[in-house]
Amino acid sequence: MIESSAVERTSSAQLAFLILGPLEVRGPVGPVRIPPGRQEAILAALLLEANRVVSTDYLVDLIWDEEPPDTARTQVQICVSRLRKGLAEAGIDAPITTRPPGYLLRAADEMLDLRLFSRRTAEARVLVKEGRIAEAAELLRAAVSLWRGQCLGGVTSDALRAKALQLDEDRLNAVETYIQLELELGRHHQLVGELGRLLHENPLRERLRGQLMLALHRSGRQAEALDIYRAGRDLLIEELGLLPGEELRLLETAILAGDSALHAGPPAPDRNAVEPAAAVPVAADLGHRDELPHQLPTDTADFVGDRALIQTVEAVLTGGAGRRAVGVVVLIGKPGIGKSTTATHIAHRLSGEVFSDGQLYCDLRGAGAEPVAPADALGRFLRALGIPGPVIPASLDERAEMYRTLMATRRVLVVLDDAYDESQVRPLLPGSDNCAVLVTSRSRMTALPGARRIELKILDEARALELMGLILGPDRVSDEREAARALIRTVGGLPLALRIVAARLAARPHWSLASMVNRLANERHRLDELAYGEMTIRTSLSLTFDGLDPTDRHLLRLLSLAQGPTLPGWLAGALLDDHRAQPSDLMEPLVDVQMLDVVSVESTGEFRYRFHEIIKVYAREQLAVTDSESVRRSATERMLGGWLALAERAHRKIYGGDYTVLHGSAPRWVPPADYMEELLADPLDWLDREQENLCNAVEHAAKEGLDELCWDLATTLVTLFEARGYLDHWETTHRAALAAVRRSGNRRGTAALLSSLGTLYLSSGRPEESRNSLEQALAIFDELGDRGGLALCRRDLALLERQAGDDERALALYDRSIHDFGLVGDIVGRATVLTQSAHIWMRRGHTAAAHAQLEEALGIYRSVGYTGGEARALRRVGQVLFQRGEHDEAERTLTGVLAMVRASGDLIGEGHLLRNLGELKAGQGRYEEARGFFVRALAVREQIMDHGGAEIVRRDIALLP
């Protein structure tokens, strides 16, 4: 919950950087002068993206709109260096660090007025949800008071001005929102003067005009309200040739008709005397989005492209007022032509200003052996848009419908990289014209309706020379201009081939460009049986590969074993069996020669890498002819053993130990301890980020016949699948692993997977399938004498009996489960049984017994630090307290659990807790408060499109007096 003193806690005296007005920097001893021009523009750009990387390419474009000089990047470096020095000398703790592909300014939220504004508006949204309307309005006024004029006033950069204008728009939205809140509080008399001034400053803002009309009408000044409407109508016709919008026209009609719905309720006597039921419609006024996805890969710092082509693509994607359908562009071209790089660069250019509600990205892997299924891509997009896993429907059509509904009111850019064909793309197209889709493919996609197909061509000589200059330095290229041109002709102008060759030259400053031309000619003659385009790239690859250190060559070959979309740094250590403290250092030589790309930077500072598909194919070919089967097998086992070791450690950190999970005897490859602890600082977040790689590892292990490792990893991942509701991944991984263990006759692995599938079916409302799986698993565990497995099966079978209404049978199974958990020392398993069985004693009215079990369970959860179990037990405690008539204590307990589930981002749990609080208030006869909680519970259910849960809450509301 937001404390009522939220405004007072953050003083503007703490601010070091002020951009909500003219740019100002304040140090401990007073103002800090930032020279106008380039330094000012660069600092403003870094502050707008504080704590995020800003590419050098963007900063160059920011300062030099059209033709940057050859020394542009050096001049940017000089400006950054001077800024670092100036901030350090002023005693401001805001370091600017070099982070590929550019720079990152680290600053605490309290130091930047923009961050403070964002935090206050976000807190106001929470207050509105909690029904604390007066406090929300006060907090929004405090947020708006941070403005000292136009954002970044005096900064001349067009790109920065565009972003500043968007922030000025955010300010006006916040103003309109606190006006709306105060109108609901009955403060119309006090608002008339302020609204008149605001409308004078912004005469075309229809929402402000409508608010002034409403304030005047409620103040008994109907004639003036209608005059305000007519003046606005005349102004719109004169200035824009348009009539007022429908909302304003309906308001005029309502005023003329004397509609009683326009009358204000009684003014609130104090800050909290607002009915909670008002929270939901007002929340919409805040423009709140629970999730703003930003999934784009890192932009390329030294991007060189056809400006006319980029402008054409951007024009189609951004469209105009007359566009009536989603803008779709398909970039096509041969391998290595730069489709993905161009798409990513364009998407970054459009991300902030045009598509302000986020960017969705999916590598559809069309060139690989197993392209991504549209249903899987939609599942990822829906989760990124805030839909919990259990609410996501199973069928492709239902997922597509939910996706289109969510996108209908958002401005989102969707990037579909490496698409296979039209059937893969069609379900991923939004339905509204405020979104756009950028596709890359080797296919022409001629059957994709309304798509603009743009074919990328090879680099012309001027752009190829520019790219070489960025990689090698302009002097080195100009000194051997003819050799550079010959080099471009030799690689056929293909960007990928040119990058590989230039990177090789950059690593060998003593090599001349002419010598590289000769080397390429000789290598090309050796490979002359290849097709021209393929030969061009392979020639470059072969030459670079042969020049690598033997260890780097070996690593590149082994990295081709990885099946996932991206490569974490520790993978290099596992493949080479190298236990150095920073295994990602092994990757860097391959990045230097363009054999690997850096695609993102983790919050820990770790880089993530990716192969270009052509390079990966080449590395696999080299692996097949160079390394023996035993070498390949050992490397694969270490790599997959690394995934298992990390997943196992993540589970231990979440549950406090190896509890409620079974493990096998497969060997692990364990990364260095300090490295692993840093990587798993937030274990559930790590599991979520690596979800695709982890699921691929399960399927990879199944294909390799590593059955023991396969089942162990699959069942360990249930930690993630349960927490995030990834039910489809749960089933897919387990079915692949089950086939593998059955092929090898692995009985314990079979039982573990069947038991886990039984839990899945139980969670997803498939009781017969659940019972069948659990009983099969129980029989095998009984045969093997596996007490841990028996305990897990009996716990879930007991829950099935509870659901079927046979409490006696359930209690008997729970008793046996607790006994078995005790034999294997699984204290968290015991706590889960105590929590579940307490519900039976509650239903029977034995609240003392239920409470005693829950207190024991809570003690266990707290002793191991398992907060998920603690929240579930506390919710039951709150229900027991309510049942015993201890209403105040029940409310405190349930409110505390609500804060816990909100902190963890558990929207489903939030919906449950809000409904529980509504039931508590209704049981006390406090029906209006109950209505407020039910309405908020309904808003959560509707937000995540849980139609069944929403219908239950509607029935709760209908039953209120």
N, C-alpha and C positions, 0 to 999 in steps of 0.2 A: 504494500500500500504506500501511497505518497504521503509524506508527513505534511502537516498543515503549514509548517514553517519553511517549506521548500524554497520559497522566493528569497527569504532572508539568509538562508544558509550559504548561497553563492554570491559573494560580493563582487561588484564590477571592478573593485580595486585589485582583484587577482588577475584580471585580464592583461595579457601581454600583447596580444595581436587583435586589432580591431579592423574589420573589413566591412562592417555594416554601416557604411559611410565612407569618407575618405580613408585610405589606408594609413593606419597609425601603429607604431610599435612603442611599447612602454617597458622600460627596464626598471630595476629596483630604485635607481636614482633619478628617473625621469624619462622624458621622451627620447627615442632613438631615431636618428635621421637615417632614412633609406633613400639613397640617391634616386631621383625620378628617372624614368626610362626603363632600361633593361632590367636592372636589379629590382626595381619596384614591380615590374610585370612578373618576373620569375618568382619573387616572394609571394605575390598574390596568387599565382597558379599553385604553388606548393601549399599555401594555406587553404585554398578552396578544396584541395584533396589531402588535407592533413592526415598523416599516418597511413597514407597510401602512396604507391609509387607513381611518379609522374615521368613519362618517358622524355628523354632528351629530344627525340624527334618532335614531340608536341611543343616543347619549349622553343625549339628552333622555329617552327611554324608560327608560334605565338609572336615572336619578335620580328621575323622577316616573312611577310605574307606570301610573297611570290618567289623571289630569287634570293635565297640565302647565300652569303659569300662562302667561299671554300673554308674559311676559318670559323664558320658559325658554331660548330660544336665546341671548339676551343674557347670561343668567347663566352659560351654558356658556362663552361667549366670555370672560367675566370670569375664570372658573376657569382656563381655558387660559392666559390672560395671566399670571395669578399663578404658575402652574406654570412657565411659561417663565422668568419673572423669578427664581423660587426656584432653579431648576436652574442658570441662568446664574451667579447670585451664588455658588452653591456650587462653581463651577468644573467642572461636569459637562458634557461635550461630547455632548449629546443634544438637539438642537433639535427643537421641535415646530412643524411648518410647516402652514400652511393649504393644504389641497389638496381641491378639490371632490370629493365632497360633504361634507367634514368636515376632519379633522386627521390628521397623520401624525407619529409620533415616530420619529426616526432614531437608532438606537443600534447600535453594533458588537456582534457576537455575544458578545464577551468581557465585555460590560458587564451582561448579563442572565442570571441563573441558569437561567431556563427555556430559553434558547437553548443554554447550555452543556450542560444535561441532554439536550436533543434531539440535539446534536452527538455527545455521548458515546455515546448509544444507537445512533445511526446508524453511528458508527465501530465499535461492537461488532458490528453486523451484518456489516460488511465483514470484521472479524477472524474471525468464525465461518465466513464463506464461504472464507476462506483457511486454515481448519483450525487457527487459533490460539485454541483454546477457553479456555485458562487466562487469556490476556490479555483476551479478551472478557469473561470473568466479572469480572476485576479492574476493567475499565473500567465495567461496569454497576454494580458496588458503588460506584465513585467517583461515578457519576451519581446514584445513590440518596442518597449522603451529602450531596448539596446540600440535601436537605429539612431544614427546621427546625421542622416541624409541619405542620398542615393548610395547603394552598395558600390564600393570601390570608385567612388566619385573622383574624377581626375585621372583615372587610369585610362590610357588611350587605346589599348589593344582591343580590336573588334571582338576577338574570341572571348576575352575576359568580360567585355561589356555584355555579351550575350548571356553568359552565366550570371553576371550580376543582375541583369534584368529579371532572370528567373527567380533569384532570391528576393528581389523587390516584389515580385508577384506573390511569393510565399508570405511576405510581410502583410500584404493586403488581404490574403486569405485568412491569416491569423486575426487581423483586425475585424474582418467580416464575421469570423467565428465568435469572437468574444462579444461582439454586438448581438449576435443571435442568442448567445447564452444569456446575456443580460436582458434581452427582450423577454425571454422565457421566465426570468426572475421578476418580471413586472416593473422594470426600471425605464419604461418608455419615456416618461417625462424628462428624466435626466439625460436621455440619449439624443433628443431632438437636435440640440445645438451642435453636438459633436458630429452627428450624421450629416447635418447641413454643410459643415466645413469639409468633411470627407468627400461628399458628393461634389462640392465645388471643385475640389482638387482632382477628382476622378469622375467626370461627368458621364462617361460611357459605361461605368460599372453598374450593370442592371441589378445586381444583388444589393448593393448599397442603396440604390434608388428604392427598391422594394422594401428594404428595412426602414428607410425614412418614411415611406408611405404608411407602413404598419405602425410605427411609433406615433405619427401624427394622428392616425385613425384612432388608436387606443387612447390618445390624449384628448379626444373629442373634437379633433380638427379635420373632419372629413373633407371639407372643401379644399383645404390646403394639400391634403394627401392626393386628391385627384388632380390638382394643379401640377404637383410634382410629376405625376404620371404623364400628363399632356406635354409638359416641357421636355421630358425625356423622349417621348415619342417624336416630337418635332425635331429634336436634335439628332436622333438616330436616322430619321429620313433625310435630313439635310446633309449630315456628315457621311453616312454610309449607304444611304438608299435602302435601309432596312426598317421593318417594323419591330417593335419590342418583342422579346421572346415570349413563349407561351406562359411561363410562370408569372411574369409581370402582368400580362393581359388578364390572366385569371384572378390575380390579386385586385386589379381595378374592378373587375366584375363583382367580386365578393364585397368590396367596399361599397359599390353602388347598391348592391342588394342588401346591405346591412347584415351580412352573414355572421351569425353568432360564433362561428368557429374562430373568428379573428380576435375575439375578446381575450384579454390576458387573464390568467388565473391570478389569485391573490399574491402580492409580492412576498418574497421569502423574508421572514423577520431576522434571520441570521444566516451565516455562511453555509450551514449544513441543512437548512430546512427546505430541501427540495426533494420532491418525490423521486425515488430511484427510477421509476418507470420512464422518466423523461430522458434517461441516459441514452437509449439506443438511437432514436432519431437524430439527436444532436451529434452523436459520435460520427454520423455520416458527414456532418458539416465539416469535420476536421480533415476530411479527405484521407482518413487513416488507412494505411495498408500494412497488414501485419508482416508481409514478406515482400521485399524488393530484391528479386534475384539479380545477381551480377556474376554471370557464369562465363564471361568471355575469357579466352586464354590471353596471355600477355601479348601486347602489341610488339612489333618488330622495330627496334630503335633505328635501324638504318634502312627503313623501307624506301624503296624507289618504285614508283608506279606511274601509270599514265593518268595525268590529272584530268584529262577530258573524260576518260572512262570512269574515273572515280566520281566526277560530277554527274555523269549520266546515271550511274547506279544510285547515288544519293537522291537525285531528283525523283526517280521511280519509287524509292523507299519512303521518302518523306511526302510525296504526292502534293496535293493542294486541296483547297476548299471544295473543289468539284469532284474529288475522287470518291467513288462509291463502293470500292472493293479493296481488300487488303492488297498492298503492293508486294509483288513477288519478283525477285531477280534471281536468275540461275546463272552462276559463273561457270563456264565450261572451258575445257582446254586439256592439253596433253599432260601426262605426269611431269611434275617438276616445273610447271609453268608459273606456279605461285598462286593458285586459286585460294587455298586456305589462308595464306599470308595476306592476300588482298582483302578477303572477306573480313578477317579479324581487324585489319587496319581500318576499314570503312566502318565497321561496327563500333570501334572505339571512338571514331570521330563523331558518330551520331548518338553515342550512349547518353551523355549527360543532358544535352539541351533538347533533343527531339523526343527520345524515347525515355522519358523521365521515370517511368514505372518499372524499369529494369530491362535486362537482356537475358534471354534464355539461349543456351548453347548446347548442342549435342553432336559429338562425333559419331556419325551413323555407320562408319566403317564399311562403306560400300565396296571398297577395293579389297577388303579382307575376305577370309573364308566364311565368316559368319556375320553378316550385317545385322545391326541392331533392329529388333522387331519394333514396329510402330507402337505397340502396346507398352513395351518397356520404356521407350523414349517418353511417352505420355505420362507414365508413372513417375518418372524423374521430374518432368516439368510440373506435374500437379503437386508433388512434394515441395518443389522449390517455390511454388505459389502459395504454400501454407496449408495444404490439405494433408491431414495425418494419414498414415498408411492404411489403417483399418477402414477408413471411409472411402478410399479409392476403389471404384467398382472393378470387377474382374474383366468384363468384356471390353474389346477395343471400341465399339460404338459408344458405350456409356462413358468411357474415359474421354473420348473425343468430345462428346457433348458437354461434359463437365469442364473440360479445358476451354472450349469455345465460350461457355458461360462466364468463366472467370476472366477471360481476356476481353470480354465485350466492353468493359468500362476502363480498360487500362491502355496505356501507350507503351507497348513492349516490342522490342526487336527480337526476332527469333532467327538464330543462325544455325542452319542445318548443314554441317560439314561432311563432305565425302558421301553424298547420298547415292544409293544404288539405282533406284528407279522411281517412277511416279507413285507407285503403290506404297512405297515407304514414306513418301513426303506428304501425300494428300491428307491423311488423318492429323498431321501436325500443323496444318494451316489454321490460323485463327479465322473467325468469321467476320470480324468488324474491321472497318477501314482505318481505325486509329492505330492498328498494328501493322507490322511489315515483316517479311520473311526474306532472308538472304540464304541461298542454297549454293553449295559447290558440288560439282559432279563431273565425272568423265562422260556421263550420258547426256544427251542433248535435252532430255525431258520434254519432248515435243507434245506429249499428251497431258501436260500440266496446264490447265486453263488459266488464261490471264497472265501467265508468267512472261517476263521479259528476259530473253536469253542473250547473254553477252559473252562472246568468246575472247579469252585472253590470248594475246599474241606474244611472241618472243620479244625480248627487250630490243629496242632499236639501239643503234650505236651510242647515241648521246646518253640514254638512261643507263646502258650497261657500263659506260665509262664512269658515270656518276656513282653507281653502286660500287665499282672497284675502288673509286676514290674514297668512299666512306669506309671501306674495309682496310685498304692499304695505305691510305693517306694520299691527298691530291698530288703531292710532289713526286711521289714514286711513279704514279701513273703518267703524269705529264713528262717525266724524264724519259719514259719509254713509250711514247704515244703510239707508234706504229706496232710495237710488240703487243701493246694492250689491245689494239684493234684486231690483230691476228689471233690473239687469245679468245676474244669474243667470237670471232668467226669459227674458231676451232670447237668451241662448246655450243655452237649453234644459237647463241643468245638465250639459252635456257637459264632462268634465274638460279635454280637449285644447283646446276652444274657450275655456274659462274661463282656462286658463293663458296662451294666446296674448294674450287681451285684457288680463289682469292684467299680463303682462310689458310690454305696450305702455304701460299706465298707469304702471308702475314706471319706465320710461324717460322719462316725461313727468310729473314730479311736480307741475307747474303745471296739469295738466288735472284737472278734477273728474270724479268718477265719473258724474255726471249728463250731462256733455258726451259721455262715451263711449256712454252709452245712446242719445243722440240720433244720434250718428254711426252706430252699429250699425243703428238703425231705418232711416235713410236708405239705407245700403248694402244692407240686407236687402230693401228695396223694389225696388232695382235688380236684385236676383238672385232675384226671387220666382218665377221659372219652375223653380227647383230643388226637389228633394224636401226635406222638412222637415229631416231629420238632416243631409243634405249641405249644405243651405243654411246651417244654423247654423254649421258649421265654415267654410264658404267665406266667409261674411260676415266672420267674425273674421280669416280669412287675408287677405282682400282689403284690409280696413282697415289691418292691420298692414303688409302688403306695400307699400301706397301711401305709408305714412309712413316707409319706409326711405330712407336715403341712396341716390342713384342707383347708386353703386358697390356697395353692399350688395345692392340689387335685382338688379343685373347678376350678381353672384356667386351669389346664390341660384338664379337661372335656370340658370346654367352648371353649378352643382353637380348639377343633375338629370341631366346627361349621364353621370355616373359610374354604373357598373353594379354595383360591389361592395357588400358588406353594410355596410361602415364607410368613413369618409372620413378619411384622414390629413391633418394640417395643411398639408403642402406643396402639396396639391392646389389650394388656393385661389390660391397664387402662380402655378401653372402655368396655371390657367384664365384668370386676369387678366393673365398675362405680367408679373407683379410679382416682382422679384428681391430684395425686402427680406430682411433677415437672419432674421427670425422670421415666416414666411408664415402661421403659424397665427393670428397676431394678426388677420388678415383675417376669420377665422371668428367671432371673439368677439362682434361686434355681432349676428350672427344667433342666437347662443346666448342673448344677453341678452333677445331678444324671442321666445324659445321656438320659433324656426324650425328650429333644430338642437338636438340633445341631445348632451351629452358622455356617452359610454358607457364609457370606460375611460381610464386614464392609463398611458402606456408607462414602462418603466424609465428612459428618458431624461428623463422629465418631460413629454413631449409628450402632448397630449390626442388622443383619437380621437372622431369625431363620427358621428352617424347622423341621417338623415331619418326622420320618421314617414311612412309610405307615403302618407297623404293629402296631406301637405305636398309630398312629392316629385311626386305627380301634378299638384298645382296649379302647382308651379314649372315642370314640363314644359309645361303648357298656356301659361303666360306666355312661356316660351322660344319656343314655336312661333309665337306671334302678335307677338312683339316683335323677335326677333333673326333676321337673315338667314341663309340657308343657309351663306354663306361665313364668317360669324362663328361659327356652330355648328361648322363643319368645322375652322376654325383652332383653336378651343378644344379640340376632341376630339383633334386631332393633338398639341397641346402636352401635354395630360393623359396620353395614351398614350406620348408621347415621354418624359415624366417617369418613367413606370414603367420604360421601357427604359433610360434613363440610370442609374437607381438599381440595376436588376438587373445591368447591365453593370459598374458600379462594385463591386458586391458580389462578382461573379465575379473581378474583378481582385484584390480584397483577399484572397480565398481562395486563388487560384492564383498570385498574385504577378505577374499581368499578363494580357494577352489571349491566353492559351495554351489549346490544345485546343478552341477555339471559333471559329466563323466569324461575322463581322458584316457587315451590309449598309449601305446608304447612307441609311436613313430618318433624318430630322432628330430630334435629341434636345432635350428641354427640361431643362436642368441646374439643379437647386436650388443655392442659395448653398453655396460650398465647405465652410465651417465647419459649417453646418447638416447637410450631407450626411455629413460625416465623423462627426459625433455620432450621427446616425441609424444609420449603418452601423458603429458601434463593434464589434458582433458581426455580421458580414455574413450568416452562415448563419442565425443566429437571426432577423434581420430578414426574410430570404427566407421562413423558415418561418412567421413571424407574418403576413406579407402574402400567403401562398400563395393564398388564395381570391381576393383582389383581383387578384393577378398573373395567375391563370388566367382570370379574367373579362376582364382587359385583352386577352389574346390573342384570346378569342372576340369581344370588342367590335371589335378591329381587323379581324378577319376579316369581320364583318358590314358594316363601313364601307368595305371594299375597300382598306384600308391594307396591302396584301400584303407590302411590303418590311419595314415595321415588325413585322408579324404574325409572319413567319418568324424574324426576328432575336430577338424577345422569347421566342418559344417555345423556340428552341434554347438561348438563354442560360439559361433556367430549368432546363435539364438539370442545372446545378450543384446545384440544390435537389433535383430529382427523384432523382438518383443518390444523394446523401448521405442522404436520408431514406427512400428506397425508395418514392416516390410514383409507382408504375408506372402506375396508372390515370389519374392526372392527366397524366403524360407522354404517354400515348397519346391522350387526349381533346384536349389542346391541339394536338398535332401533326396530328391528323386535321382539326381545324378550320382550322389554318393551311395544310395541304396543299391543301384544297379551294380556299382563297382564292388561293394562288399559281398553281394550275393554271387557275383562271378567268381570271387576268390574264396568263397565259403567262410567268410569272417562272421562268426555267429554273434560275438559281442557287438561288433560294429552294426550288424543288422538290427539287433535289439535296441541299441542306443538311438538309431535313426527312426525306427518305428515308434519308440517312446516319444521322441521329439515331434514326429508327425502327429501323434495323438494329441499332444499339447496344442499344436497348430490347429488341428481340426476342432478342438474344443474351443479355442479362442475365436474361430471364425464361424461358429454356429453349425457345425456338422457333426452332431453327436454320435450317429451310427458309425461313421468312418473313424471317429476318435476311439470309440469303444473297441472296434475291430483291431486297430493298430496297437492300442494299449494292451489288449489281451494277448496278442501275438508276442509283443515285447516281454510281457510279464512271464509268459511260459518259457521263453529263452533265458531270461535272467534267472528264473527259478532253477532251470537246468544247470546254469553256470554257477549258481550260488553267489550272484552279484548283488550284495545288499543295497548298494547305492542305486543301482538300476531299479530294484524292486521298490525302494522307497519312492522314487520319482513316479513310477507307474501307479502305485497305490494312491498317491496323493491326487493324481489327475482322475483316476477312476472314482475316488471319493467325491470329487467335484461333479462328475457326471451323475452320481447317485443323488447328490443334493439337488441338481437341476431336475432330476426325474421325480423328486419328492420323497425319496427313501432316506430319511435322515439317519435311521438306525444303521442301515448298511453303510452309509457315508462315515459315521462315527467309528464304526469297526475298522474300516479301511484306513482312516486317519490314525487310529491307534497303532496299527501295524506299521504304517509309514513312519510315524515318529520313532518307533522302536528301531526300525532299520536305519533311519538317519542317525540315531544315537550310536549304533554299532560302527558306522563309518566316520563319526565325528563331524557330521555336517550340521552345524548349529543353525545356519541360515535356513536349511531345509526344514529343521524343526520349527523355526519361527514362522515360515510360510504356512505350515500345517496349523499351528496355533492361531494364526490370523484367519485362515479360512474356516476352521471349525468353530471359532467364536461366533460366527454368523448364525450357526445352528442354535447355539445357546441363547443368542439374542432373540431369535424367532420364538423360542420356547419360553421366553420371559425370565430366563436365568441370567440376569444381567451381571450379578456378582461373579459368576463363573466366567462369563464372557470377558468381563473387565480384567479379571486376574490373568487370563490367557493372553490378552492383548498387552498388558503391562510387561509380561515375560517376553513376548515377542519384541516389544519396543526396546527392552533392555539389550536383547541380542543384536538387533539392527544397529542400535547406537554404538554398541561395543566394537563392531566391525566397520562402522561408517557407511552402511548401506542405506542411503537416503530414500531410494525408491521404495524399499520395504517399509521404512519408517513412515512415509506418507500414506501408504495403504493402511497400515495399522492405526495410525492416528485418525484417519477417516472413520474407521470402525469405532474407535474410542468415542469420537464425537456423536456417532449414532447411538451408542450405548448410553452416553450421558443424557442425550435427549429423551431416550426411552425411560430413563430413571427420573425425568423431570428436572434435571440439573441444566436448565436452559442456558443460563449465562456461561457456564463452563463449556457447554456443548458449542455455543457460538464462538467462543474464543478458540476452541480447538479446531473447528472447521475453518474458521477464518485463517488460522495459521497454516493449515494444509493448503488452502487456496493460494496463499502466498508461495508455498513450496512448489506447487504444480505450475504456477505462472513463471516462476524463476527457471524452471526446467523446460519451458516452452510446450508443456503438455496441454494442448487445447482440449482434448477429450476429457482429461481429468478436470480441467477448469469448468467445463460444462457440467460434469457430475457434481462438483462441489457447489457451484452456484445453485443448482437444483436442490441439493441437500439443505443449503441455507434457506432457500425459499420454503421448503417443507417445514423446517424448524419454525420460521416466522408464521407460517399458516397455522401450525399446531399451537402457537401462542395466541392466535386470534389477531395477529398484527398483519392484516391482509394487504395493506398497501405496500408495506415493506416486502412482504412475500412476493407481491406482484413485481416489484422492482428486480428482485433476484431472478424470478422466473423469466422476465423479459430479457435480462442479460444472458441467462442460460440459453434462451431461444436465439439471441443474436450470435452467440458462439456456435451453436449448432448450424445456423444458417450460413455463417461465415465459412465453415468447413464442409458445407453442403451435405450434412448428415440429416437427410430428410426424415428417416425413421425416428431419430432422437428428437428432432424438432417437433414432430407430431405429438410425442409423449409430453413435451413441455407445454404445447398448446392446450392439451387436455388439462394439465395442471392449472393453467391460467383460467380456463373455462369453468373449472370447479370452484374458483374463488367466489365468495359472496359479492 
